[in-house]
Amino acid sequence: MIRTMWKRLVSVSVALSVMLMTVVSLPLTANAASDVTVNWNDMKQEIDGFGVSQAAWSDAIYDLSEPVRSQVMDLLFTQETGIGASILRGEIFPDFNPAPGTYDFNARPDQVWVMQQAKARGVDKIIATSWSPPAWMKTNSSTTNGGFLKSENYGDFANLMSTFIKEYDL
């Protein structure tokens, strides 16, 4: 499992390095039919940061023993020893609200742990998205294969979103 995680991190690191080397190696001016000039001081867009999604890997880090899992988090989220990702996207799982009025925020401790650890390392932009409302709120009673949020559950879904944020102090 550690080997798989390191392979993923190395792949991401290599991809970022190749992209950076490509940008750095571009000429500042180019002569073609017309001249193109890059002015580094003429800012047109501000970048909020660089981030990662914790889709399909947070459990792999969470299951590592210490100090390895903290070292992996440092590699991801600290600028001094890692790549310094400053944005994290997690998921608000339907499992967090399995039935009306019932919340189980221990359903995915790995996701929550990664969010909290990222925040502790200075990540100030944590985005939590819901890919589907809980099945009990949907027209097809399933978190997959379509269906829609029932209008009578709009308030329930809003409560899930706000309760999640309050529960994890995000």
MODELLER restraints for C-alpha pairs under 7 A, 6 or more apart:
rsr = mdl.restraints
at = mdl.atoms
rsr.add(forms.Gaussian(group=physical.xy_distance, feature=features.Distance(at['CA:1:A'], at['CA:60:A']), mean=6.86, stdev=0.5))
rsr.add(forms.Gaussian(group=physical.xy_distance, feature=features.Distance(at['CA:5:A'], at['CA:60:A']), mean=6.94, stdev=0.5))
rsr.add(forms.Gaussian(group=physical.xy_distance, feature=features.Distance(at['CA:28:A'], at['CA:37:A']), mean=6.44, stdev=0.5))
rsr.add(forms.Gaussian(group=physical.xy_distance, feature=features.Distance(at['CA:28:A'], at['CA:38:A']), mean=5.67, stdev=0.5))
rsr.add(forms.Gaussian(group=physical.xy_distance, feature=features.Distance(at['CA:29:A'], at['CA:36:A']), mean=5.67, stdev=0.5))
rsr.add(forms.Gaussian(group=physical.xy_distance, feature=features.Distance(at['CA:29:A'], at['CA:37:A']), mean=4.92, stdev=0.5))
rsr.add(forms.Gaussian(group=physical.xy_distance, feature=features.Distance(at['CA:29:A'], at['CA:38:A']), mean=6.53, stdev=0.5))
rsr.add(forms.Gaussian(group=physical.xy_distance, feature=features.Distance(at['CA:30:A'], at['CA:36:A']), mean=5.54, stdev=0.5))
rsr.add(forms.Gaussian(group=physical.xy_distance, feature=features.Distance(at['CA:49:A'], at['CA:86:A']), mean=5.54, stdev=0.5))
rsr.add(forms.Gaussian(group=physical.xy_distance, feature=features.Distance(at['CA:49:A'], at['CA:87:A']), mean=6.36, stdev=0.5))
rsr.add(forms.Gaussian(group=physical.xy_distance, feature=features.Distance(at['CA:50:A'], at['CA:85:A']), mean=5.28, stdev=0.5))
rsr.add(forms.Gaussian(group=physical.xy_distance, feature=features.Distance(at['CA:50:A'], at['CA:86:A']), mean=5.54, stdev=0.5))
rsr.add(forms.Gaussian(group=physical.xy_distance, feature=features.Distance(at['CA:50:A'], at['CA:87:A']), mean=5.86, stdev=0.5))
rsr.add(forms.Gaussian(group=physical.xy_distance, feature=features.Distance(at['CA:51:A'], at['CA:85:A']), mean=4.95, stdev=0.5))
rsr.add(forms.Gaussian(group=physical.xy_distance, feature=features.Distance(at['CA:51:A'], at['CA:86:A']), mean=5.56, stdev=0.5))
rsr.add(forms.Gaussian(group=physical.xy_distance, feature=features.Distance(at['CA:51:A'], at['CA:87:A']), mean=4.07, stdev=0.5))
rsr.add(forms.Gaussian(group=physical.xy_distance, feature=features.Distance(at['CA:51:A'], at['CA:88:A']), mean=5.45, stdev=0.5))
rsr.add(forms.Gaussian(group=physical.xy_distance, feature=features.Distance(at['CA:52:A'], at['CA:85:A']), mean=6.89, stdev=0.5))
rsr.add(forms.Gaussian(group=physical.xy_distance, feature=features.Distance(at['CA:52:A'], at['CA:87:A']), mean=6.43, stdev=0.5))
rsr.add(forms.Gaussian(group=physical.xy_distance, feature=features.Distance(at['CA:52:A'], at['CA:88:A']), mean=5.26, stdev=0.5))
rsr.add(forms.Gaussian(group=physical.xy_distance, feature=features.Distance(at['CA:52:A'], at['CA:89:A']), mean=6.39, stdev=0.5))
rsr.add(forms.Gaussian(group=physical.xy_distance, feature=features.Distance(at['CA:53:A'], at['CA:88:A']), mean=5.76, stdev=0.5))
rsr.add(forms.Gaussian(group=physical.xy_distance, feature=features.Distance(at['CA:53:A'], at['CA:89:A']), mean=4.61, stdev=0.5))
rsr.add(forms.Gaussian(group=physical.xy_distance, feature=features.Distance(at['CA:53:A'], at['CA:90:A']), mean=6.20, stdev=0.5))
rsr.add(forms.Gaussian(group=physical.xy_distance, feature=features.Distance(at['CA:54:A'], at['CA:89:A']), mean=6.26, stdev=0.5))
rsr.add(forms.Gaussian(group=physical.xy_distance, feature=features.Distance(at['CA:54:A'], at['CA:90:A']), mean=5.62, stdev=0.5))
rsr.add(forms.Gaussian(group=physical.xy_distance, feature=features.Distance(at['CA:58:A'], at['CA:110:A']), mean=5.65, stdev=0.5))
rsr.add(forms.Gaussian(group=physical.xy_distance, feature=features.Distance(at['CA:58:A'], at['CA:111:A']), mean=5.73, stdev=0.5))
rsr.add(forms.Gaussian(group=physical.xy_distance, feature=features.Distance(at['CA:58:A'], at['CA:114:A']), mean=6.45, stdev=0.5))
rsr.add(forms.Gaussian(group=physical.xy_distance, feature=features.Distance(at['CA:59:A'], at['CA:110:A']), mean=5.16, stdev=0.5))
rsr.add(forms.Gaussian(group=physical.xy_distance, feature=features.Distance(at['CA:61:A'], at['CA:69:A']), mean=5.59, stdev=0.5))
rsr.add(forms.Gaussian(group=physical.xy_distance, feature=features.Distance(at['CA:62:A'], at['CA:69:A']), mean=6.66, stdev=0.5))
rsr.add(forms.Gaussian(group=physical.xy_distance, feature=features.Distance(at['CA:62:A'], at['CA:110:A']), mean=5.28, stdev=0.5))
rsr.add(forms.Gaussian(group=physical.xy_distance, feature=features.Distance(at['CA:74:A'], at['CA:81:A']), mean=6.52, stdev=0.5))
rsr.add(forms.Gaussian(group=physical.xy_distance, feature=features.Distance(at['CA:74:A'], at['CA:82:A']), mean=5.97, stdev=0.5))
rsr.add(forms.Gaussian(group=physical.xy_distance, feature=features.Distance(at['CA:75:A'], at['CA:81:A']), mean=5.95, stdev=0.5))
rsr.add(forms.Gaussian(group=physical.xy_distance, feature=features.Distance(at['CA:75:A'], at['CA:82:A']), mean=3.73, stdev=0.5))
rsr.add(forms.Gaussian(group=physical.xy_distance, feature=features.Distance(at['CA:75:A'], at['CA:83:A']), mean=6.09, stdev=0.5))
rsr.add(forms.Gaussian(group=physical.xy_distance, feature=features.Distance(at['CA:76:A'], at['CA:82:A']), mean=5.50, stdev=0.5))
rsr.add(forms.Gaussian(group=physical.xy_distance, feature=features.Distance(at['CA:76:A'], at['CA:83:A']), mean=5.47, stdev=0.5))
rsr.add(forms.Gaussian(group=physical.xy_distance, feature=features.Distance(at['CA:76:A'], at['CA:84:A']), mean=5.95, stdev=0.5))
rsr.add(forms.Gaussian(group=physical.xy_distance, feature=features.Distance(at['CA:76:A'], at['CA:85:A']), mean=5.96, stdev=0.5))
rsr.add(forms.Gaussian(group=physical.xy_distance, feature=features.Distance(at['CA:77:A'], at['CA:83:A']), mean=6.40, stdev=0.5))
rsr.add(forms.Gaussian(group=physical.xy_distance, feature=features.Distance(at['CA:77:A'], at['CA:84:A']), mean=4.41, stdev=0.5))
rsr.add(forms.Gaussian(group=physical.xy_distance, feature=features.Distance(at['CA:77:A'], at['CA:85:A']), mean=4.86, stdev=0.5))
rsr.add(forms.Gaussian(group=physical.xy_distance, feature=features.Distance(at['CA:77:A'], at['CA:86:A']), mean=6.64, stdev=0.5))
rsr.add(forms.Gaussian(group=physical.xy_distance, feature=features.Distance(at['CA:77:A'], at['CA:118:A']), mean=6.24, stdev=0.5))
rsr.add(forms.Gaussian(group=physical.xy_distance, feature=features.Distance(at['CA:77:A'], at['CA:121:A']), mean=6.17, stdev=0.5))
rsr.add(forms.Gaussian(group=physical.xy_distance, feature=features.Distance(at['CA:78:A'], at['CA:84:A']), mean=4.45, stdev=0.5))
rsr.add(forms.Gaussian(group=physical.xy_distance, feature=features.Distance(at['CA:78:A'], at['CA:121:A']), mean=6.20, stdev=0.5))
rsr.add(forms.Gaussian(group=physical.xy_distance, feature=features.Distance(at['CA:86:A'], at['CA:123:A']), mean=4.80, stdev=0.5))
rsr.add(forms.Gaussian(group=physical.xy_distance, feature=features.Distance(at['CA:86:A'], at['CA:124:A']), mean=6.75, stdev=0.5))
rsr.add(forms.Gaussian(group=physical.xy_distance, feature=features.Distance(at['CA:86:A'], at['CA:125:A']), mean=6.68, stdev=0.5))
rsr.add(forms.Gaussian(group=physical.xy_distance, feature=features.Distance(at['CA:87:A'], at['CA:123:A']), mean=6.05, stdev=0.5))
rsr.add(forms.Gaussian(group=physical.xy_distance, feature=features.Distance(at['CA:87:A'], at['CA:124:A']), mean=6.95, stdev=0.5))
rsr.add(forms.Gaussian(group=physical.xy_distance, feature=features.Distance(at['CA:87:A'], at['CA:125:A']), mean=4.85, stdev=0.5))
rsr.add(forms.Gaussian(group=physical.xy_distance, feature=features.Distance(at['CA:87:A'], at['CA:126:A']), mean=5.85, stdev=0.5))
rsr.add(forms.Gaussian(group=physical.xy_distance, feature=features.Distance(at['CA:88:A'], at['CA:125:A']), mean=6.47, stdev=0.5))
rsr.add(forms.Gaussian(group=physical.xy_distance, feature=features.Distance(at['CA:88:A'], at['CA:126:A']), mean=4.87, stdev=0.5))
rsr.add(forms.Gaussian(group=physical.xy_distance, feature=features.Distance(at['CA:88:A'], at['CA:127:A']), mean=6.12, stdev=0.5))
rsr.add(forms.Gaussian(group=physical.xy_distance, feature=features.Distance(at['CA:89:A'], at['CA:126:A']), mean=5.83, stdev=0.5))
rsr.add(forms.Gaussian(group=physical.xy_distance, feature=features.Distance(at['CA:89:A'], at['CA:127:A']), mean=4.57, stdev=0.5))
rsr.add(forms.Gaussian(group=physical.xy_distance, feature=features.Distance(at['CA:89:A'], at['CA:128:A']), mean=5.63, stdev=0.5))
rsr.add(forms.Gaussian(group=physical.xy_distance, feature=features.Distance(at['CA:90:A'], at['CA:111:A']), mean=6.84, stdev=0.5))
rsr.add(forms.Gaussian(group=physical.xy_distance, feature=features.Distance(at['CA:90:A'], at['CA:127:A']), mean=6.18, stdev=0.5))
rsr.add(forms.Gaussian(group=physical.xy_distance, feature=features.Distance(at['CA:90:A'], at['CA:128:A']), mean=4.68, stdev=0.5))
rsr.add(forms.Gaussian(group=physical.xy_distance, feature=features.Distance(at['CA:90:A'], at['CA:129:A']), mean=6.36, stdev=0.5))
rsr.add(forms.Gaussian(group=physical.xy_distance, feature=features.Distance(at['CA:91:A'], at['CA:128:A']), mean=5.08, stdev=0.5))
rsr.add(forms.Gaussian(group=physical.xy_distance, feature=features.Distance(at['CA:91:A'], at['CA:129:A']), mean=4.84, stdev=0.5))
rsr.add(forms.Gaussian(group=physical.xy_distance, feature=features.Distance(at['CA:91:A'], at['CA:130:A']), mean=5.61, stdev=0.5))
rsr.add(forms.Gaussian(group=physical.xy_distance, feature=features.Distance(at['CA:92:A'], at['CA:128:A']), mean=5.98, stdev=0.5))
rsr.add(forms.Gaussian(group=physical.xy_distance, feature=features.Distance(at['CA:92:A'], at['CA:129:A']), mean=5.56, stdev=0.5))
rsr.add(forms.Gaussian(group=physical.xy_distance, feature=features.Distance(at['CA:92:A'], at['CA:130:A']), mean=4.75, stdev=0.5))
rsr.add(forms.Gaussian(group=physical.xy_distance, feature=features.Distance(at['CA:93:A'], at['CA:130:A']), mean=6.38, stdev=0.5))
rsr.add(forms.Gaussian(group=physical.xy_distance, feature=features.Distance(at['CA:94:A'], at['CA:132:A']), mean=6.66, stdev=0.5))
rsr.add(forms.Gaussian(group=physical.xy_distance, feature=features.Distance(at['CA:94:A'], at['CA:133:A']), mean=5.70, stdev=0.5))
rsr.add(forms.Gaussian(group=physical.xy_distance, feature=features.Distance(at['CA:94:A'], at['CA:134:A']), mean=4.16, stdev=0.5))
rsr.add(forms.Gaussian(group=physical.xy_distance, feature=features.Distance(at['CA:95:A'], at['CA:107:A']), mean=6.16, stdev=0.5))
rsr.add(forms.Gaussian(group=physical.xy_distance, feature=features.Distance(at['CA:95:A'], at['CA:134:A']), mean=6.92, stdev=0.5))
rsr.add(forms.Gaussian(group=physical.xy_distance, feature=features.Distance(at['CA:96:A'], at['CA:103:A']), mean=5.46, stdev=0.5))
rsr.add(forms.Gaussian(group=physical.xy_distance, feature=features.Distance(at['CA:96:A'], at['CA:104:A']), mean=4.71, stdev=0.5))
rsr.add(forms.Gaussian(group=physical.xy_distance, feature=features.Distance(at['CA:96:A'], at['CA:105:A']), mean=5.22, stdev=0.5))
rsr.add(forms.Gaussian(group=physical.xy_distance, feature=features.Distance(at['CA:96:A'], at['CA:107:A']), mean=6.05, stdev=0.5))
rsr.add(forms.Gaussian(group=physical.xy_distance, feature=features.Distance(at['CA:97:A'], at['CA:103:A']), mean=4.59, stdev=0.5))
rsr.add(forms.Gaussian(group=physical.xy_distance, feature=features.Distance(at['CA:97:A'], at['CA:104:A']), mean=6.16, stdev=0.5))
rsr.add(forms.Gaussian(group=physical.xy_distance, feature=features.Distance(at['CA:97:A'], at['CA:134:A']), mean=6.46, stdev=0.5))
rsr.add(forms.Gaussian(group=physical.xy_distance, feature=features.Distance(at['CA:97:A'], at['CA:160:A']), mean=6.96, stdev=0.5))
rsr.add(forms.Gaussian(group=physical.xy_distance, feature=features.Distance(at['CA:98:A'], at['CA:134:A']), mean=6.58, stdev=0.5))
rsr.add(forms.Gaussian(group=physical.xy_distance, feature=features.Distance(at['CA:99:A'], at['CA:136:A']), mean=6.60, stdev=0.5))
rsr.add(forms.Gaussian(group=physical.xy_distance, feature=features.Distance(at['CA:126:A'], at['CA:170:A']), mean=6.94, stdev=0.5))
rsr.add(forms.Gaussian(group=physical.xy_distance, feature=features.Distance(at['CA:132:A'], at['CA:143:A']), mean=5.66, stdev=0.5))
rsr.add(forms.Gaussian(group=physical.xy_distance, feature=features.Distance(at['CA:133:A'], at['CA:143:A']), mean=6.73, stdev=0.5))
rsr.add(forms.Gaussian(group=physical.xy_distance, feature=features.Distance(at['CA:133:A'], at['CA:149:A']), mean=6.75, stdev=0.5))
rsr.add(forms.Gaussian(group=physical.xy_distance, feature=features.Distance(at['CA:133:A'], at['CA:157:A']), mean=6.84, stdev=0.5))
rsr.add(forms.Gaussian(group=physical.xy_distance, feature=features.Distance(at['CA:134:A'], at['CA:143:A']), mean=6.22, stdev=0.5))
rsr.add(forms.Gaussian(group=physical.xy_distance, feature=features.Distance(at['CA:135:A'], at['CA:141:A']), mean=4.50, stdev=0.5))
rsr.add(forms.Gaussian(group=physical.xy_distance, feature=features.Distance(at['CA:135:A'], at['CA:142:A']), mean=4.42, stdev=0.5))
rsr.add(forms.Gaussian(group=physical.xy_distance, feature=features.Distance(at['CA:135:A'], at['CA:143:A']), mean=5.08, stdev=0.5))
rsr.add(forms.Gaussian(group=physical.xy_distance, feature=features.Distance(at['CA:137:A'], at['CA:149:A']), mean=5.83, stdev=0.5))
rsr.add(forms.Gaussian(group=physical.xy_distance, feature=features.Distance(at['CA:137:A'], at['CA:150:A']), mean=5.97, stdev=0.5))
rsr.add(forms.Gaussian(group=physical.xy_distance, feature=features.Distance(at['CA:137:A'], at['CA:153:A']), mean=5.77, stdev=0.5))
rsr.add(forms.Gaussian(group=physical.xy_distance, feature=features.Distance(at['CA:138:A'], at['CA:147:A']), mean=6.01, stdev=0.5))
rsr.add(forms.Gaussian(group=physical.xy_distance, feature=features.Distance(at['CA:138:A'], at['CA:148:A']), mean=5.24, stdev=0.5))
rsr.add(forms.Gaussian(group=physical.xy_distance, feature=features.Distance(at['CA:138:A'], at['CA:149:A']), mean=4.53, stdev=0.5))
rsr.add(forms.Gaussian(group=physical.xy_distance, feature=features.Distance(at['CA:138:A'], at['CA:150:A']), mean=5.41, stdev=0.5))
rsr.add(forms.Gaussian(group=physical.xy_distance, feature=features.Distance(at['CA:139:A'], at['CA:147:A']), mean=5.22, stdev=0.5))
rsr.add(forms.Gaussian(group=physical.xy_distance, feature=features.Distance(at['CA:139:A'], at['CA:148:A']), mean=5.36, stdev=0.5))
rsr.add(forms.Gaussian(group=physical.xy_distance, feature=features.Distance(at['CA:139:A'], at['CA:149:A']), mean=6.36, stdev=0.5))
rsr.add(forms.Gaussian(group=physical.xy_distance, feature=features.Distance(at['CA:139:A'], at['CA:150:A']), mean=5.85, stdev=0.5))
rsr.add(forms.Gaussian(group=physical.xy_distance, feature=features.Distance(at['CA:140:A'], at['CA:147:A']), mean=4.88, stdev=0.5))
